[in-house]
């Protein structure tokens, strides 16, 4: 749905913005802001993850042998970034 309405680039960008806004909202010391922040993080993640994978898939041709390595590299990079945070 996001590919048709926004395009994958805009969906990834909007997903990142929503995740950041969610983290800022969670930091506000009011109980309701915690729940709003969690919703924003969830929505942002649902936009970001599938479309980031889609963008990696578009980097390589359908029969390109490097395609699987690209997805594995994305997974390792995400795990390393998460561990670093």
Backbone torsions as a table, in degrees:
resi	resn	phi	psi	omega
1	UNK	NA	-43.3	-179.0
2	UNK	-65.5	-33.8	178.3
3	UNK	-62.9	-38.8	-178.7
4	UNK	-75.5	-39.7	-176.1
5	UNK	-83.8	-45.5	-173.4
6	UNK	-108.2	-30.5	-168.7
7	UNK	90.6	153.9	-173.3
8	UNK	-68.6	-35.4	179.7
9	UNK	-63.0	-49.3	-179.1
10	UNK	-66.5	-34.7	178.7
11	UNK	-65.3	-40.9	177.5
12	UNK	-65.4	-43.4	179.6
13	UNK	-63.1	-47.8	179.2
14	UNK	-63.9	-38.3	177.5
15	UNK	-60.7	-43.9	177.7
16	UNK	-64.2	-39.4	178.2
17	UNK	-65.4	-42.6	179.2
18	UNK	-64.4	-39.6	178.4
19	UNK	-63.5	-45.2	179.1
20	UNK	-63.1	-43.8	178.4
21	UNK	-62.5	-37.1	177.5
22	UNK	-63.7	-40.9	178.9
23	UNK	-67.2	-39.7	176.6
24	UNK	-65.2	-38.4	-179.5
25	UNK	-68.0	-38.5	178.1
26	UNK	-62.4	-30.6	-177.5
27	UNK	-72.5	-15.8	178.6
28	UNK	-72.4	129.6	-173.5
29	UNK	-80.5	54.9	175.0
30	UNK	-131.0	137.2	-173.7
31	UNK	-59.4	-43.5	-177.0
32	UNK	-65.0	-30.2	179.4
33	UNK	-67.8	-27.8	176.5
34	UNK	-62.5	-45.3	-178.6
35	UNK	-69.3	-39.3	177.5
36	UNK	-64.0	-42.6	178.3
37	UNK	-61.4	-41.4	178.5
38	UNK	-64.6	-36.7	176.8
39	UNK	-65.7	-43.8	178.9
40	UNK	-62.4	-41.8	178.4
41	UNK	-63.3	-42.0	179.6
42	UNK	-64.2	-44.9	178.9
43	UNK	-64.7	-42.2	179.2
44	UNK	-63.1	-40.9	179.0
45	UNK	-65.9	-38.5	-179.9
46	UNK	-68.2	-25.5	174.1
47	UNK	-83.2	-39.4	-171.7
48	UNK	-72.9	-53.1	-169.8
49	UNK	-61.9	-53.4	-177.6
50	UNK	-64.7	-35.5	-177.1
51	UNK	-77.4	-29.6	174.0
52	UNK	-65.3	-41.6	177.1
53	UNK	-64.6	-39.1	177.7
54	UNK	-62.6	-40.8	179.2
55	UNK	-67.0	-37.1	176.1
56	UNK	-65.5	-39.9	178.3
57	UNK	-62.0	-31.8	179.8
58	UNK	-77.3	-12.8	179.3
59	UNK	-70.5	-28.4	-174.2
60	UNK	-120.4	153.0	175.8
61	UNK	-68.7	166.4	-176.7
62	UNK	-61.7	-37.1	-177.5
63	UNK	-101.5	9.4	-179.4
64	UNK	-71.4	130.5	-178.0
65	UNK	-69.3	-22.4	-179.4
66	UNK	-76.4	-9.7	-176.5
67	UNK	-59.1	-47.7	179.2
68	UNK	-62.8	-39.1	178.6
69	UNK	-65.3	-33.6	177.8
70	UNK	-63.3	-42.9	178.6
71	UNK	-68.6	-37.9	178.4
72	UNK	-66.2	-39.4	178.1
73	UNK	-64.3	-38.5	176.7
74	UNK	-63.1	-41.5	178.9
75	UNK	-64.8	-42.5	178.4
76	UNK	-66.8	-39.8	179.6
77	UNK	-64.6	-40.6	178.8
78	UNK	-66.1	-40.8	179.2
79	UNK	-66.8	-39.5	179.2
80	UNK	-67.3	-40.6	178.5
81	UNK	-65.1	-41.3	178.0
82	UNK	-64.8	-38.7	178.8
83	UNK	-69.1	-34.1	179.5
84	UNK	-69.5	-30.0	179.6
85	UNK	-76.2	NA	NA
